[in-house]
Amino acid sequence: AKVWKPEELAARGEKAYAANCVVCHQASGQGSPAIKAPALAGNKLVTGAEQAPIDTVLNGRPNTAMQAFKGQLSDTDIAAVITFTRKSWGNKASEVQPAEVKARRK
């Protein structure tokens, strides 16, 4: 139920990104063409409506290497990693709160 400050979420998200996402999407957010991991820098899926990145991180993407994280990460960590990607590498989008992730869980 806690509403996090954007900078708190981004700091927590940086750690979650390093532990779970950096292998495919790279520290630079440029992705990896070799494994078809898209760039997150400048990606409209990342910076658009909050539902798309929430659903992607929660449920993965069928027929891709993007796995579902709903069983591994808490609502807070998912909100944090999404907030980190929405505010990094020149991306300028609003934060995602844990309550928004909780509402999208299926």
N, CA, C and O atoms as a MOPAC input file, in Angstrom:
PM7 MOZYME 1SCF
protein

 N      0.82000 1    -1.20200 1     0.00000 1
 C      0.00000 1     0.00000 1     0.00000 1
 C      0.86400 1     1.26700 1     0.00000 1
 O      0.35900 1     2.36900 1    -0.21100 1
 N      2.14800 1     1.10000 1     0.23500 1
 C      3.03900 1     2.26100 1     0.27900 1
 C      3.15500 1     2.89700 1    -1.09900 1
 O      3.28200 1     2.20300 1    -2.10800 1
 N      3.10900 1     4.22200 1    -1.12900 1
 C      3.39300 1     4.97000 1    -2.35400 1
 C      4.85300 1     5.39400 1    -2.27500 1
 O      5.26100 1     6.12300 1    -1.37100 1
 N      5.62000 1     4.92300 1    -3.23500 1
 C      7.06300 1     5.16100 1    -3.24800 1
 C      7.39000 1     6.44500 1    -4.00600 1
 O      6.67700 1     6.83600 1    -4.93100 1
 N      8.46800 1     7.08400 1    -3.60100 1
 C      8.99800 1     8.21800 1    -4.35400 1
 C      9.68200 1     7.66700 1    -5.60100 1
 O     10.27300 1     6.58800 1    -5.55100 1
 N      9.61000 1     8.38900 1    -6.71700 1
 C     10.22700 1     7.89400 1    -7.95800 1
 C     11.71000 1     7.54400 1    -7.80300 1
 O     12.17100 1     6.54200 1    -8.35000 1
 N     12.44800 1     8.35500 1    -7.07000 1
 C     13.88700 1     8.09400 1    -6.91300 1
 C     14.14100 1     6.84700 1    -6.07500 1
 O     15.12800 1     6.14600 1    -6.30100 1
 N     13.26400 1     6.55700 1    -5.10700 1
 C     13.39500 1     5.32900 1    -4.31300 1
 C     13.15000 1     4.09900 1    -5.19700 1
 O     13.89400 1     3.12000 1    -5.14000 1
 N     12.10600 1     4.17000 1    -6.00300 1
 C     11.80800 1     3.05600 1    -6.90400 1
 C     12.93900 1     2.83200 1    -7.89800 1
 O     13.35100 1     1.69600 1    -8.13200 1
 N     13.44200 1     3.91900 1    -8.48500 1
 C     14.51100 1     3.79100 1    -9.47900 1
 C     15.77500 1     3.18900 1    -8.86600 1
 O     16.43700 1     2.36700 1    -9.50000 1
 N     16.11200 1     3.58600 1    -7.64800 1
 C     17.30700 1     3.03600 1    -6.98600 1
 C     17.13000 1     1.54400 1    -6.72000 1
 O     18.04500 1     0.75700 1    -6.96400 1
 N     15.97000 1     1.15800 1    -6.22700 1
 C     15.70000 1    -0.26600 1    -5.99500 1
 C     15.65500 1    -1.01200 1    -7.32800 1
 O     16.14100 1    -2.13800 1    -7.43700 1
 N     15.07400 1    -0.38100 1    -8.32400 1
 C     14.96300 1    -0.99900 1    -9.64300 1
 C     16.29700 1    -1.22300 1   -10.32500 1
 O     16.46300 1    -2.19100 1   -11.06700 1
 N     17.25000 1    -0.33800 1   -10.08000 1
 C     18.58300 1    -0.51700 1   -10.66300 1
 C     19.19400 1    -1.82600 1   -10.18500 1
 O     19.83100 1    -2.53700 1   -10.96200 1
 N     19.00300 1    -2.14500 1    -8.91400 1
 C     19.52700 1    -3.39800 1    -8.36400 1
 C     18.79400 1    -4.60400 1    -8.95800 1
 O     19.42200 1    -5.60000 1    -9.31500 1
 N     17.46900 1    -4.51100 1    -9.06200 1
 C     16.68400 1    -5.60900 1    -9.63700 1
 C     17.03000 1    -5.80700 1   -11.11500 1
 O     17.08200 1    -6.93900 1   -11.59600 1
 N     17.26400 1    -4.71500 1   -11.82400 1
 C     17.65900 1    -4.78200 1   -13.23200 1
 C     19.00900 1    -5.49800 1   -13.36100 1
 O     19.17600 1    -6.37600 1   -14.20700 1
 N     19.95500 1    -5.11700 1   -12.52200 1
 C     21.28800 1    -5.73400 1   -12.56200 1
 C     21.21200 1    -7.23300 1   -12.27800 1
 O     21.97200 1    -8.01300 1   -12.85100 1
 N     20.30900 1    -7.63100 1   -11.40800 1
 C     20.19900 1    -9.03900 1   -11.02700 1
 C     19.39200 1    -9.87800 1   -12.01500 1
 O     19.59600 1   -11.08900 1   -12.10100 1
 N     18.47700 1    -9.25500 1   -12.76100 1
 C     17.53800 1   -10.03700 1   -13.56000 1
 C     17.47400 1    -9.69500 1   -15.05200 1
 O     17.05600 1   -10.53200 1   -15.85200 1
 N     17.87300 1    -8.50600 1   -15.43100 1
 C     17.59900 1    -8.03200 1   -16.78900 1
 C     18.84200 1    -7.71400 1   -17.61500 1
 O     18.81100 1    -7.78400 1   -18.84400 1
 N     19.92200 1    -7.37000 1   -16.94700 1
 C     21.10000 1    -6.83800 1   -17.63300 1
 C     21.72200 1    -7.84600 1   -18.61000 1
 O     22.31700 1    -7.44600 1   -19.61100 1
 N     21.59000 1    -9.12400 1   -18.33400 1
 C     22.18800 1   -10.13800 1   -19.20500 1
 C     21.64000 1   -10.01800 1   -20.62700 1
 O     22.39200 1   -10.11800 1   -21.59600 1
 N     20.35000 1    -9.80800 1   -20.74600 1
 C     19.73800 1    -9.71800 1   -22.07500 1
 C     19.65200 1    -8.28200 1   -22.59300 1
 O     19.94600 1    -8.02400 1   -23.76000 1
 N     19.25300 1    -7.35500 1   -21.73300 1
 C     18.99900 1    -5.99000 1   -22.19300 1
 C     20.21000 1    -5.07200 1   -22.05000 1
 O     20.17100 1    -3.92500 1   -22.49500 1
 N     21.29400 1    -5.56800 1   -21.43000 1
 C     22.56600 1    -4.86900 1   -21.30300 1
 C     22.49800 1    -3.68500 1   -20.33500 1
 O     21.43200 1    -3.10700 1   -20.12500 1
 N     23.62400 1    -3.33600 1   -19.76000 1
 C     23.71400 1    -2.21500 1   -18.81600 1
 C     23.36200 1    -0.89800 1   -19.49600 1
 O     22.87200 1     0.03000 1   -18.85300 1
 N     23.61000 1    -0.82500 1   -20.78500 1
 C     23.33100 1     0.38600 1   -21.55300 1
 C     21.87800 1     0.49400 1   -21.98600 1
 O     21.46600 1     1.52700 1   -22.51500 1
 N     21.09300 1    -0.56400 1   -21.76700 1
 C     19.70800 1    -0.57700 1   -22.20800 1
 C     19.54900 1    -0.77300 1   -23.70500 1
 O     18.46300 1    -0.57600 1   -24.25000 1
 N     20.63800 1    -1.16300 1   -24.37700 1
 C     20.60800 1    -1.29100 1   -25.83700 1
 C     20.18500 1    -2.67000 1   -26.33100 1
 O     20.07000 1    -2.88500 1   -27.53700 1
 N     19.95400 1    -3.60200 1   -25.41600 1
 C     19.49400 1    -4.92200 1   -25.80900 1
 C     20.57900 1    -5.75800 1   -26.45100 1
 O     21.74000 1    -5.35400 1   -26.51700 1
 N     20.18300 1    -6.93500 1   -26.92500 1
 C     21.12300 1    -7.85600 1   -27.54800 1
 C     20.48400 1    -8.46000 1   -28.79500 1
 O     19.64700 1    -9.35700 1   -28.68800 1
 N     20.86700 1    -7.98100 1   -29.96700 1
 C     20.30700 1    -8.52800 1   -31.20200 1
 C     20.55100 1   -10.02900 1   -31.35200 1
 O     19.73800 1   -10.72800 1   -31.95700 1
 N     21.65000 1   -10.52400 1   -30.81400 1
 C     21.98700 1   -11.93600 1   -30.95600 1
 C     20.91100 1   -12.84200 1   -30.35700 1
 O     20.65400 1   -13.93100 1   -30.87000 1
 N     20.28800 1   -12.39000 1   -29.27800 1
 C     19.22500 1   -13.19300 1   -28.66200 1
 C     17.85500 1   -12.52100 1   -28.81500 1
 O     16.88000 1   -12.91300 1   -28.17400 1
 N     17.81000 1   -11.53000 1   -29.65400 1
 C     16.56800 1   -10.79900 1   -29.95400 1
 C     15.95600 1   -10.14000 1   -28.72500 1
 O     14.73500 1   -10.07100 1   -28.58500 1
 N     16.82000 1    -9.65900 1   -27.83700 1
 C     16.36500 1    -8.88200 1   -26.68100 1
 C     16.34500 1    -7.41900 1   -27.11100 1
 O     17.39600 1    -6.86100 1   -27.42800 1
 N     15.18500 1    -6.79100 1   -27.12900 1
 C     15.10200 1    -5.43000 1   -27.64000 1
 C     15.77800 1    -4.40700 1   -26.73500 1
 O     15.94200 1    -4.61500 1   -25.53300 1
 N     16.15900 1    -3.31200 1   -27.34900 1
 C     16.65800 1    -2.17200 1   -26.58500 1
 C     15.51900 1    -1.63000 1   -25.74300 1
 O     14.37000 1    -1.59300 1   -26.18500 1
 N     15.83600 1    -1.21400 1   -24.54200 1
 C     14.85300 1    -0.56500 1   -23.68400 1
 C     14.99200 1     0.95300 1   -23.75100 1
 O     14.05200 1     1.68500 1   -23.44400 1
 N     16.16800 1     1.41500 1   -24.15400 1
 C     16.40200 1     2.83900 1   -24.35200 1
 C     15.59700 1     3.29800 1   -25.55700 1
 O     15.75200 1     2.77200 1   -26.65900 1
 N     14.74400 1     4.27600 1   -25.33800 1
 C     13.94700 1     4.82400 1   -26.42500 1
 C     12.82200 1     3.92500 1   -26.91100 1
 O     12.22300 1     4.19600 1   -27.95200 1
 N     12.52700 1     2.86900 1   -26.18100 1
 C     11.49600 1     1.91500 1   -26.58000 1
 C     10.12000 1     2.42000 1   -26.12800 1
 O      9.89100 1     2.63500 1   -24.93800 1
 N      9.21400 1     2.60500 1   -27.08100 1
 C      7.88000 1     3.13300 1   -26.76200 1
 C      7.06600 1     2.17900 1   -25.89100 1
 O      6.17100 1     2.61600 1   -25.16800 1
 N      7.36400 1     0.88400 1   -25.95300 1
 C      6.69100 1    -0.06200 1   -25.06200 1
 C      7.06100 1     0.25200 1   -23.61100 1
 O      6.22700 1     0.13400 1   -22.71300 1
 N      8.29200 1     0.64600 1   -23.39000 1
 C      8.77500 1     0.97700 1   -22.04700 1
 C      8.21500 1     2.31600 1   -21.58000 1
 O      7.81900 1     2.45200 1   -20.42300 1
 N      8.18000 1     3.29600 1   -22.46200 1
 C      7.81600 1     4.65700 1   -22.06600 1
 C      6.34700 1     5.00000 1   -22.27900 1
 O      5.90000 1     6.07000 1   -21.86600 1
 N      5.59700 1     4.12100 1   -22.91000 1
 C      4.17400 1     4.38000 1   -23.15100 1
 C      3.33500 1     4.09200 1   -21.92000 1
 O      3.79800 1     4.24700 1   -20.79000 1
 N      2.10600 1     3.67500 1   -22.14400 1
 C      1.18600 1     3.37100 1   -21.03700 1
 C      1.79500 1     2.32600 1   -20.11100 1
 O      2.45100 1     1.38800 1   -20.56500 1
 N      1.57800 1     2.49100 1   -18.82700 1
 C      2.18500 1     1.62900 1   -17.82000 1
 C      1.78500 1     0.16400 1   -17.95400 1
 O      2.55900 1    -0.71700 1   -17.58100 1
 N      0.60000 1    -0.11100 1   -18.47400 1
 C      0.11300 1    -1.49000 1   -18.53100 1
 C      1.00900 1    -2.39500 1   -19.36800 1
 O      1.22900 1    -3.54800 1   -18.99600 1
 N      1.52500 1    -1.90500 1   -20.48100 1
 C      2.32900 1    -2.75900 1   -21.36500 1
 C      3.59400 1    -3.27900 1   -20.69300 1
 O      3.82400 1    -4.48800 1   -20.71600 1
 N      4.42800 1    -2.42400 1   -20.09400 1
 C      5.61500 1    -2.98900 1   -19.43900 1
 C      5.27700 1    -3.83400 1   -18.21500 1
 O      5.97500 1    -4.80500 1   -17.92200 1
 N      4.22600 1    -3.47600 1   -17.50700 1
 C      3.82100 1    -4.29000 1   -16.35500 1
 C      3.45000 1    -5.69000 1   -16.83200 1
 O      3.92800 1    -6.68400 1   -16.28400 1
 N      2.60600 1    -5.76600 1   -17.84600 1
 C      2.17800 1    -7.06900 1   -18.35800 1
 C      3.35900 1    -7.86800 1   -18.90700 1
 O      3.41600 1    -9.08500 1   -18.73600 1
 N      4.29800 1    -7.19300 1   -19.56100 1
 C      5.46000 1    -7.87700 1   -20.12000 1
 C      6.33300 1    -8.47900 1   -19.02700 1
 O      6.74100 1    -9.63600 1   -19.12600 1
 N      6.62000 1    -7.71000 1   -17.99600 1
 C      7.47500 1    -8.22000 1   -16.91900 1
 C      6.74100 1    -9.29600 1   -16.11400 1
 O      7.34300 1   -10.30100 1   -15.73700 1
 N      5.47300 1    -9.09900 1   -15.85200 1
 C      4.71600 1   -10.10300 1   -15.10500 1
 C      4.59300 1   -11.42100 1   -15.86000 1
 O      4.84200 1   -12.49000 1   -15.30300 1
 N      4.21200 1   -11.33700 1   -17.12000 1
 C      3.79600 1   -12.52400 1   -17.87400 1
 C      4.76300 1   -12.98000 1   -18.95500 1
 O      4.54100 1   -14.02000 1   -19.57600 1
 N      5.82600 1   -12.22900 1   -19.19300 1
 C      6.75500 1   -12.57700 1   -20.25600 1
 C      6.14800 1   -12.29400 1   -21.62800 1
 O      5.06800 1   -11.71400 1   -21.73900 1
 N      6.86600 1   -12.71600 1   -22.66900 1
 C      6.38700 1   -12.54800 1   -24.04500 1
 C      6.46600 1   -13.90100 1   -24.72500 1
 O      7.55300 1   -14.46200 1   -24.85800 1
 N      5.33600 1   -14.43200 1   -25.15600 1
 C      5.33900 1   -15.74300 1   -25.82200 1
 C      6.26100 1   -15.76000 1   -27.03500 1
 O      6.39900 1   -14.76300 1   -27.74400 1
 N      6.88000 1   -16.89500 1   -27.25700 1
 C      7.77000 1   -17.12200 1   -28.40000 1
 C      8.98800 1   -16.21200 1   -28.42400 1
 O      9.55800 1   -15.94800 1   -29.48300 1
 N      9.38400 1   -15.73400 1   -27.24400 1
 C     10.61400 1   -14.94000 1   -27.11600 1
 C     11.36600 1   -15.44000 1   -25.88500 1
 O     10.88500 1   -16.30900 1   -25.15700 1
 N     12.54100 1   -14.88100 1   -25.66700 1
 C     13.32600 1   -15.23300 1   -24.48400 1
 C     12.83200 1   -14.51100 1   -23.22600 1
 O     13.29400 1   -14.80000 1   -22.12200 1
 N     11.89200 1   -13.57200 1   -23.39400 1
 C     11.39900 1   -12.81300 1   -22.23700 1
 C     10.53400 1   -13.69300 1   -21.36300 1
 O      9.42700 1   -14.07700 1   -21.74000 1
 N     11.05900 1   -14.00700 1   -20.18500 1
 C     10.34700 1   -14.88100 1   -19.25300 1
 C      9.40300 1   -14.08200 1   -18.36200 1
 O      9.53000 1   -12.86400 1   -18.24400 1
 N      8.47000 1   -14.76800 1   -17.74600 1
 C      7.57500 1   -14.16300 1   -16.76200 1
 C      8.30300 1   -14.04500 1   -15.43100 1
 O      9.00200 1   -14.96900 1   -15.01400 1
 N      8.14000 1   -12.92000 1   -14.77500 1
 C      8.77100 1   -12.69900 1   -13.47900 1
 C      7.76400 1   -12.64600 1   -12.34000 1
 O      8.13900 1   -12.34100 1   -11.20800 1
 N      6.48500 1   -12.93700 1   -12.61500 1
 C      5.48000 1   -12.84400 1   -11.54900 1
 C      5.73400 1   -13.82500 1   -10.42800 1
 O      5.30300 1   -13.59100 1    -9.29900 1
 N      6.42500 1   -14.92600 1   -10.71000 1
 C      6.73400 1   -15.88200 1    -9.66500 1
 C      8.03100 1   -15.60400 1    -8.94200 1
 O      8.26700 1   -16.15100 1    -7.86500 1
 N      8.88800 1   -14.75300 1    -9.51800 1
 C     10.20200 1   -14.49600 1    -8.92800 1
 C     10.33100 1   -13.14700 1    -8.23200 1
 O     11.08000 1   -13.01800 1    -7.26400 1
 N      9.61300 1   -12.14800 1    -8.71400 1
 C      9.77600 1   -10.79600 1    -8.17000 1
 C      8.48200 1   -10.31500 1    -7.51500 1
 O      7.38200 1   -10.63200 1    -7.96800 1
 N      8.63800 1    -9.55400 1    -6.45600 1
 C      7.48600 1    -8.96400 1    -5.76700 1
 C      6.90100 1    -7.82600 1    -6.60300 1
 O      7.52300 1    -7.35100 1    -7.55400 1
 N      5.70200 1    -7.40200 1    -6.23100 1
 C      5.08800 1    -6.25100 1    -6.90000 1
 C      5.99400 1    -5.03000 1    -6.79000 1
 O      6.11700 1    -4.25400 1    -7.73800 1
 N      6.61800 1    -4.86400 1    -5.64700 1
 C      7.50500 1    -3.71400 1    -5.44700 1
 C      8.72500 1    -3.80000 1    -6.35600 1
 O      9.10900 1    -2.80100 1    -6.96400 1
 N      9.33700 1    -4.97200 1    -6.45900 1
 C     10.51100 1    -5.11000 1    -7.32600 1
 C     10.14900 1    -4.94700 1    -8.79600 1
 O     10.92300 1    -4.36400 1    -9.55600 1
 N      8.99600 1    -5.44700 1    -9.20900 1
 C      8.57300 1    -5.26700 1   -10.60200 1
 C      8.31300 1    -3.79300 1   -10.87700 1
 O      8.74000 1    -3.27500 1   -11.90900 1
 N      7.62000 1    -3.11200 1    -9.97000 1
 C      7.39600 1    -1.67200 1   -10.13900 1
 C      8.71800 1    -0.92400 1   -10.18600 1
 O      8.88700 1     0.00900 1   -10.97100 1
 N      9.64800 1    -1.33700 1    -9.34700 1
 C     10.94600 1    -0.66500 1    -9.28200 1
 C     11.75300 1    -0.85400 1   -10.56200 1
 O     12.31700 1     0.11000 1   -11.07800 1
 N     11.81600 1    -2.06700 1   -11.07700 1
 C     12.60500 1    -2.29900 1   -12.28600 1
 C     11.97100 1    -1.59900 1   -13.48600 1
 O     12.68100 1    -1.09300 1   -14.35400 1
 N     10.65900 1    -1.56800 1   -13.53800 1
 C      9.99800 1    -0.84400 1   -14.62900 1
 C     10.25900 1     0.64900 1   -14.49900 1
 O     10.53800 1     1.32200 1   -15.49100 1
 N     10.17000 1     1.16900 1   -13.27800 1
 C     10.46500 1     2.58500 1   -13.06400 1
 C     11.90000 1     2.89600 1   -13.47200 1
 O     12.15500 1     3.90900 1   -14.12400 1
 N     12.82900 1     2.04000 1   -13.09400 1
 C     14.23500 1     2.24800 1   -13.48800 1
 C     14.35300 1     2.34400 1   -15.00300 1
 O     15.00900 1     3.25400 1   -15.50900 1
 N     13.73300 1     1.42700 1   -15.73400 1
 C     13.86500 1     1.45500 1   -17.20100 1
 C     13.13200 1     2.64600 1   -17.80700 1
 O     13.54400 1     3.15000 1   -18.85200 1
 N     12.06700 1     3.10000 1   -17.18200 1
 C     11.30500 1     4.24500 1   -17.69100 1
 C     12.01200 1     5.57200 1   -17.43900 1
 O     11.63800 1     6.59700 1   -18.00800 1
 N     13.04500 1     5.55100 1   -16.57600 1
 C     13.74900 1     6.78400 1   -16.23300 1
 C     15.24200 1     6.73300 1   -16.58100 1
 O     15.99400 1     7.63000 1   -16.20100 1
 N     15.66700 1     5.70700 1   -17.28800 1
 C     17.09100 1     5.54800 1   -17.62700 1
 C     17.32200 1     5.71000 1   -19.12300 1
 O     16.38300 1     5.65000 1   -19.91700 1
 N     18.57700 1     5.91600 1   -19.49800 1
 C     19.04000 1     5.95100 1   -20.89200 1
 C     18.28900 1     6.97800 1   -21.73600 1
 O     18.05700 1     6.76300 1   -22.92600 1
 N     17.91500 1     8.08400 1   -21.11800 1
 C     17.19400 1     9.12300 1   -21.84400 1
 C     15.68600 1     8.93700 1   -21.85100 1
 O     14.95900 1     9.81000 1   -22.32700 1
 N     15.20400 1     7.81500 1   -21.33300 1
 C     13.75000 1     7.61500 1   -21.24000 1
 C     13.19000 1     8.58100 1   -20.19800 1
 O     13.79600 1     8.81500 1   -19.15300 1
 N     12.04000 1     9.12500 1   -20.50400 1
 C     11.40200 1    10.07000 1   -19.58200 1
 C      9.93900 1     9.70500 1   -19.46600 1
 O      9.10200 1    10.17500 1   -20.23700 1
 N      9.64200 1     8.86600 1   -18.49800 1
 C      8.26300 1     8.43000 1   -18.26600 1
 C      8.02200 1     8.36400 1   -16.76100 1
 O      8.96400 1     8.34400 1   -15.96900 1
 N      6.78200 1     8.33000 1   -16.39100 1
 C      6.41200 1     8.31600 1   -14.97500 1
 C      6.75700 1     6.98500 1   -14.31900 1
 O      6.96100 1     5.97100 1   -14.98600 1
 N      6.81600 1     7.02400 1   -13.00000 1
 C      7.08900 1     5.80800 1   -12.24700 1
 C      5.86500 1     4.88900 1   -12.26400 1
 O      4.75300 1     5.30400 1   -12.59000 1
 N      6.10700 1     3.64500 1   -11.90400 1
 C      5.04600 1     2.65500 1   -11.73400 1
 C      5.04800 1     2.27100 1   -10.26200 1
 O      6.09600 1     1.93700 1    -9.70800 1
 N      3.89500 1     2.31700 1    -9.63100 1
 C      3.77000 1     1.99600 1    -8.21800 1
 C      3.43000 1     0.51100 1    -8.03800 1
 O      2.80600 1    -0.08500 1    -8.91500 1
 N      3.83200 1    -0.08900 1    -6.91800 1
 C      3.51500 1    -1.48800 1    -6.66100 1
 C      2.02100 1    -1.80300 1    -6.75200 1
 O      1.65200 1    -2.89100 1    -7.19500 1
 N      1.17000 1    -0.88900 1    -6.34800 1
 C     -0.27300 1    -1.12700 1    -6.42500 1
 C     -0.72900 1    -1.32100 1    -7.87000 1
 O     -1.67300 1    -2.07000 1    -8.12300 1
 N     -0.06400 1    -0.65000 1    -8.82500 1
 C     -0.40700 1    -0.82100 1   -10.24000 1
 C     -0.03200 1    -2.23400 1   -10.71900 1
 O     -0.75600 1    -2.85000 1   -11.50100 1
 N      1.09000 1    -2.72100 1   -10.24000 1
 C      1.50300 1    -4.08800 1   -10.59100 1
 C      0.53400 1    -5.08300 1    -9.97500 1
 O      0.09000 1    -6.01200 1   -10.64900 1
 N      0.20300 1    -4.90300 1    -8.71900 1
 C     -0.72500 1    -5.79800 1    -8.04500 1
 C     -2.04800 1    -5.88500 1    -8.79500 1
 O     -2.62300 1    -6.96700 1    -8.91900 1
 N     -2.52800 1    -4.76100 1    -9.29100 1
 C     -3.79900 1    -4.71600 1   -10.00800 1
 C     -3.73400 1    -5.46300 1   -11.34000 1
 O     -4.76900 1    -5.91200 1   -11.83100 1
 N     -2.55100 1    -5.61000 1   -11.93600 1
 C     -2.39200 1    -6.27400 1   -13.24400 1
 C     -2.08300 1    -7.75800 1   -13.11500 1
 O     -2.11500 1    -8.47500 1   -14.11500 1
 N     -1.78400 1    -8.24000 1   -11.91000 1
 C     -1.48300 1    -9.66800 1   -11.73400 1
 C     -2.70500 1   -10.49200 1   -12.10200 1
 O     -3.83600 1   -10.11300 1   -11.79900 1
 N     -2.46900 1   -11.62500 1   -12.76000 1
 C     -3.58000 1   -12.49500 1   -13.16500 1
 C     -3.40100 1   -13.86100 1   -12.58400 1
 O     -4.23200 1   -14.74000 1   -12.81000 1

